[in-house]
């Protein structure tokens, strides 16, 4: 990673209202560093990736409220219903094919 990109990333991670831990900052820094060693990405793109990760980690680290818990429970329940229905449909199709 170029020195300028690394310095800009460090500056970016230090500012803002998302009080993320030093460990989280290091994880983001390591991820961006890994990207730069495998991909030739624009520094602006890297900064946007870092921003997205910083916001996600800040949001994810917030205490889980009843509203969040309910929201995620609904998503999980809906997904499980869909998976079970799809599995049943696939099993029925396999049985049809087996009886041919």
DRENVO-5118 format. One record per residue: residue in one letter; z negated, y negated, x of N, C-alpha, C, O in turn. Coordinates in steps of 0.001 Angstrom, whole numbers. Atoms other than C-alpha are relative to their C-alpha. Example, Ala and Ser with C-alpha at 12.3 -4.5 7.8 and 13.67 -1.06 7.14 Angstrom:
! residues 2
PT type n_Z n_Y n_X ca_Z ca_Y ca_X c_Z c_Y c_X o_Z o_Y o_X
PT A 0 1190 890 -7800 4500 12300 0 -1200 900 -665 -1181 1936;
PT S 60 1190 -820 -7140 1060 13670 -730 -1090 -770 -899 -2198 -261;
***
This chain:
! residues 100
PT type n_Z n_Y n_X ca_Z ca_Y ca_X c_Z c_Y c_X o_Z o_Y o_X
PT X 0 1160 870 0 0 0 0 -1216 911 -739 -1272 1894;
PT X -50 1195 -838 885 -3379 1411 -1331 -749 -77 -2069 -648 -1058;
PT X 1264 743 -70 -1987 -5612 2451 -122 -1003 -1130 -1199 -1169 -1703;
PT X 37 993 1085 -1028 -8290 -97 -309 647 -1338 -1123 134 -2107;
PT X 240 -684 1274 -922 -5819 -2993 -1448 467 -59 -2109 320 -1087;
PT X 1380 -476 -45 -4240 -4316 -1915 -989 -1146 -213 -1959 -995 -956;
PT X 884 1163 136 -5876 -7755 -1625 48 -527 -1431 -988 -838 -2018;
PT X -141 475 1379 -4467 -8856 -5002 -725 927 -969 -1382 470 -1905;
PT X 654 -970 871 -5720 -5652 -6611 -1519 -131 92 -2209 -118 -927;
PT X 1449 167 -174 -9197 -6074 -5140 -499 -1255 -707 -1541 -1231 -1362;
PT X 368 1256 664 -9318 -9684 -6376 14 186 -1513 -899 -259 -2208;
PT X -127 -229 1437 -8135 -8609 -9833 -1164 833 -530 -1733 519 -1575;
PT X 1066 -885 468 -10714 -5838 -10115 -1363 -683 -22 -2236 -298 -800;
PT X 1283 693 -71 -13546 -8215 -9227 -202 -988 -1142 -1338 -1268 -1523;
PT X 176 1027 1032 -12835 -10760 -11949 113 620 -1387 494 1781 -1537;
PT X -126 -464 1371 -12928 -10454 -15692 -1343 323 -617 -2362 410 68;
PT X 1235 -231 748 -15485 -9725 -18362 -325 1479 -140 -1427 1841 -552;
PT X 260 -1434 86 -15104 -5953 -18240 -923 401 1130 -471 610 2256;
PT X 952 -377 -1027 -18245 -5066 -16362 114 1477 317 -667 2285 -185;
PT X -155 -1406 -347 -17005 -1825 -14865 -721 268 1313 -918 -632 2129;
PT X 781 -382 -1178 -18888 58 -12192 851 -29 1263 2080 -44 1212;
PT X -691 -59 -1296 -18028 81 -8519 792 1301 109 1892 1326 661;
PT X -690 -1290 -25 -17118 3748 -8916 1310 -82 -787 2332 447 -350;
PT X -1212 163 807 -14624 2845 -11662 1031 -839 732 2222 -528 710;
PT X -918 838 -773 -13129 109 -9513 656 810 1110 1847 658 1380;
PT X -536 -829 -1083 -12724 2613 -6677 1017 1000 -537 2035 1257 106;
PT X -937 -945 618 -11037 5117 -8995 1325 -693 -291 2389 -148 1;
PT X -1224 757 284 -8549 2474 -10140 727 -309 1303 1941 -125 1399;
PT X -600 333 -1294 -7953 1368 -6552 681 1232 602 1804 1134 1097;
PT X -570 -1234 -549 -7364 4981 -5437 1247 427 -767 2220 889 -171;
PT X -1158 -360 823 -4991 5611 -8355 1200 -873 346 2307 -367 529;
PT X -1089 918 -335 -2919 2522 -7586 516 306 1407 1722 271 1648;
PT X -405 -355 -1364 -2900 3478 -3901 863 1267 -14 1876 1332 683;
PT X -781 -1235 104 -1647 6977 -4801 1388 -285 -570 2380 289 -118;
PT X -1309 366 561 1117 5441 -6923 898 -628 1055 2085 -310 1135;
PT X -821 697 -996 2276 3232 -4071 463 937 1104 1477 676 1751;
PT X -439 -926 -1040 2453 6179 -1704 1072 964 -500 1759 1596 303;
PT X -1007 -904 571 4680 8166 -4099 1149 -725 -689 2230 -155 -839;
PT X -1000 757 748 6623 5472 -5947 178 -1379 612 -738 -1926 1226;
PT X -272 1362 -461 8266 2182 -5051 -59 -913 -1220 969 -1244 -1811;
PT X 201 795 1211 6801 74 -7847 -226 -1466 340 -764 -1812 1391;
PT X 185 1438 -129 6815 -3662 -8293 -1502 -318 -15 -2242 270 -805;
PT X 1429 368 4 3429 -5257 -7462 -500 -440 -1376 -1657 -199 -1722;
PT X 402 420 1352 3396 -6762 -10976 -281 1230 -872 -1236 1240 -1650;
PT X 205 -1235 754 3741 -3267 -12469 -1329 643 380 -2080 1100 -482;
PT X 1262 -577 -467 873 -2018 -10329 -1198 -766 -552 -2201 -170 -943;
PT X 1087 830 524 -1297 -4933 -11432 -193 261 -1497 -1323 279 -1985;
PT X 97 -290 1434 -481 -4181 -15088 -639 1366 -236 -1458 1522 -1142;
PT X 649 -1312 102 -1394 -509 -14608 -1506 -137 237 -2316 411 -511;
PT X 1416 197 -317 -4673 -1577 -13011 -716 -702 -1154 -1851 -363 -1487;
PT X 589 728 1125 -5310 -3982 -15892 -248 934 -1177 -1318 910 -1786;
PT X 156 -946 1108 -4716 -1278 -18492 -1166 953 257 -1981 1208 -629;
PT X 1093 -915 -336 -7041 1106 -16687 -1355 -696 -60 -2334 -127 -543;
PT X 1253 763 12 -9697 -1575 -16270 -473 -225 -1438 -1655 -64 -1739;
PT X 372 215 1402 -9618 -2386 -19993 -429 1308 -661 -1404 1338 -1412;
PT X 346 -1285 597 -9659 1290 -20970 -1387 450 453 -2209 866 -364;
PT X 1305 -415 -520 -12605 2070 -18695 -1108 -873 -583 -2179 -371 -923;
PT X 984 896 604 -14444 -1004 -20000 -276 356 -1446 -1425 352 -1889;
PT X 152 -372 1410 -13802 36 -23597 -689 1351 -119 -1610 1520 -918;
PT X 522 -1357 80 -14562 3704 -22995 -1477 55 364 -2223 877 -167;
PT X 1384 10 -449 -17840 2878 -21281 -964 -666 -958 -2179 -596 -767;
PT X 872 660 972 -19145 903 -24247 -752 1054 -811 -263 2169 -993;
PT X 746 -958 818 -21819 2563 -26355 807 418 -1232 1543 -378 -1814;
PT X -720 -505 1170 -20449 4734 -29128 -767 -405 -1252 -1927 -38 -1436;
PT X 606 439 1253 -21158 3138 -32477 305 1030 -1082 1133 1920 -888;
PT X -280 -898 1120 -21240 4939 -35808 1457 -121 -435 2096 866 -800;
PT X -1381 229 411 -17890 3358 -36606 969 740 928 1904 1392 464;
PT X -855 -708 -959 -16296 4701 -33400 -110 1509 -192 891 2225 -178;
PT X 221 -1434 162 -17860 8113 -33935 741 509 -1236 1372 1565 -1196;
PT X -686 -366 1229 -16513 8245 -37479 1512 0 200 2207 906 -258;
PT X -1437 118 -263 -13067 7113 -36334 503 1210 784 1501 1828 411;
PT X -430 -1124 -824 -12831 9782 -33635 -172 1324 -731 643 2231 -562;
PT X 190 -1223 780 -14235 12454 -35952 1160 203 -958 1652 1320 -1116;
PT X -1135 -99 916 -11500 11674 -38468 1269 419 728 2028 1248 225;
PT X -1190 -368 -778 -8806 11898 -35788 -59 1474 389 925 2201 256;
PT X 149 -1396 -422 -10169 15197 -34497 166 938 -1187 859 1950 -1079;
PT X -116 -855 1184 -10510 16673 -37997 1436 85 -490 1916 1170 -816;
PT X -1399 14 437 -6990 15616 -38978 863 819 944 1724 1581 501;
PT X -768 -753 -988 -5582 17038 -35764 -258 1495 -138 678 2293 -77;
PT X 329 -1421 144 -7418 20339 -36231 636 600 -1251 1110 1736 -1220;
PT X -643 -479 1227 -6126 20671 -39801 1483 236 262 2038 1256 -148;
PT X -1422 -121 -314 -2583 20082 -38542 257 1202 916 1199 1961 691;
PT X -179 -1113 -944 -2970 22567 -35662 -165 1336 -719 623 2258 -510;
PT X 223 -1248 735 -4381 25255 -37961 1166 303 -938 1603 1450 -1031;
PT X -1129 -198 910 -1580 24739 -40502 1245 423 774 1971 1321 347;
PT X -1158 -344 -822 1064 24868 -37785 -128 1421 525 849 2170 541;
PT X 233 -1358 -504 -488 28019 -36330 257 1024 -1100 886 2054 -854;
PT X -226 -913 1123 -484 29683 -39755 1485 138 -290 1977 1244 -515;
PT X -1449 -33 231 3164 28735 -40270 710 818 1069 1604 1606 760;
PT X -623 -748 -1096 4104 30118 -36857 -301 1492 -107 574 2322 140;
PT X 350 -1408 167 2222 33361 -37499 821 630 -1123 1272 1769 -1000;
PT X -806 -503 1114 4043 33762 -40821 1442 224 445 2056 1220 64;
PT X -1370 -148 -507 7398 33224 -39072 115 1217 912 1095 1959 840;
PT X -14 -1155 -909 6539 35799 -36403 -42 1292 -804 669 2245 -486;
PT X 85 -1198 837 5590 38327 -39076 1322 267 -711 1732 1422 -825;
PT X -1310 -171 640 8896 37723 -40906 992 610 974 1735 1529 628;
PT X -933 -489 -1014 10827 38302 -37694 -330 1449 360 575 2261 553;
PT X 418 -1355 -368 8804 41429 -36877 412 1023 -1053 648 2183 -716;
PT X -344 -925 1080 9651 42977 -40268 1497 132 -212 1924 892 -1082;
PT X -1468 -96 173 13414 42498 -39897 541 1241 626 1747 1483 577;
***
